[in-house]
Amino acid sequence: MANELNQEILGQHIFGGLLGAALGDAMGAATEQHQIDEIIEEYGGLLDKIIAPPIDTFSHSDTAGLVTDDCSQMFALTQTLIDTDGHLNDSAWIETLIHWSIHSPMRHQQGPTTGPLLAALAAGETTDHIGVVGNSTRKLASMGTTNGASMRVAPAGLIHPGDIEGAVNTAWISARPTHNTQIAISGAGAIAAGCAAALLPSADVFSVVEATLAGARLGEKIGREHGRTAPGPSVVRRIELAVEEAIRASSFEEALRNIEATVGNSVMMVESTPAAVGIFVAAKGEPVGCAVGGTNIGNDTDTIAAMAGSMAGALKGPNAIPQDMRDMISSANDEDIAGLAAGLTQIAWRNFQSA
């Protein structure tokens, strides 16, 4: 990025953030729920291209490059941010989520937290009973601690260049209808803050990782003060562990294996979000490397690749993604990603100038 930020450069990197997430999501859809050895055996090495998700995946499709519910919700959040001129609020976002849960072609891919909550909201029912233990009011430990809030959160960071607090506060609004725990907002805050920091002219891999840790700390604080405190590990500490594994690995594949062994790769926030940050480091902040890393680490591959890709795309810009991959993403999906990026850029530039 140039030494000084201007609106055109900012817009390119915001476009890169959305495109990087879509690349990771689409590539990772082909290996979801598989294990790294199965993937390597199936494809003769690490899968490094976009293919149509086969029949034994959640996102089976005949179309290569099609995103899953992860980026479908990310695009929905992007449009809602544009519609509210960057002032996201509960009513607008809940209305969007309900509409998405009824009309989106991806609605059947909803996760274990988002699905039942949105079904209740769409029916006009209270969500108080979702995930409770027996006849008590206590929620299941896993309720609200999965990664739905972080998979879609990139736009919350992309409208706040360099502003970690602004990114995390917007992430909290986007998280709380479905993921109102300190664990969820810690993970969502990490990715949002990473995307925000990646847009600065001085950004590098180290500064983005620092931002993810700061965002995770702030998110946890907000969640404890204003949400539900759920049992579970620290997202902050798990990010530190994942980064350590990425740094000391002697190869990219070793980094993936060690990140999986140390922090995991499931739909749980404390596994997938730290894994995404570790892959971002192992891939040296390159969008394609992040997509490949998330795709091959196994388990919740599309989400991990999308989160890592959003930060990498914001850091490196769209030109770091080969044109043929960009064309596949564009042709497979109905969303006007460049147009959505332009809408976010208007908001982000105003926020940057007023900071």
Secondary structure, 3 states (H helix, E strand, C coil): CCCCCCHHHHHHHHHHHHHHHHHHHHHHCCCCCCCHHHHHHHHCCCCCCCCCCCCCCCCCCCCCCCCCHHHHHHHHHHHHHHHCCCCCCHHHHHHHHHHHHHHCCCHHHCCCCHHHHHHHHHCCCCCCCCCECCCCCCECCCCCCECHHHHCCHHHHHCCCCCHHHHHHHHHHHHCCCCCEHHHHHHHHHHHHHHHHHCCCCCCHHHHHHHHHHHHHHHHHHHHHHCECCCCCCHHHHHHHHHHHHHHCCCHHHHHHHHHHHHCCCCEHHHHHHHHHHHHHHCCCCHHHHHHHHHHHCCCHHHHHHHHHHHHHHHHCHHHCCHHHHHHHHHHCCCCHHHHHHHHHHHHHHHHHHC
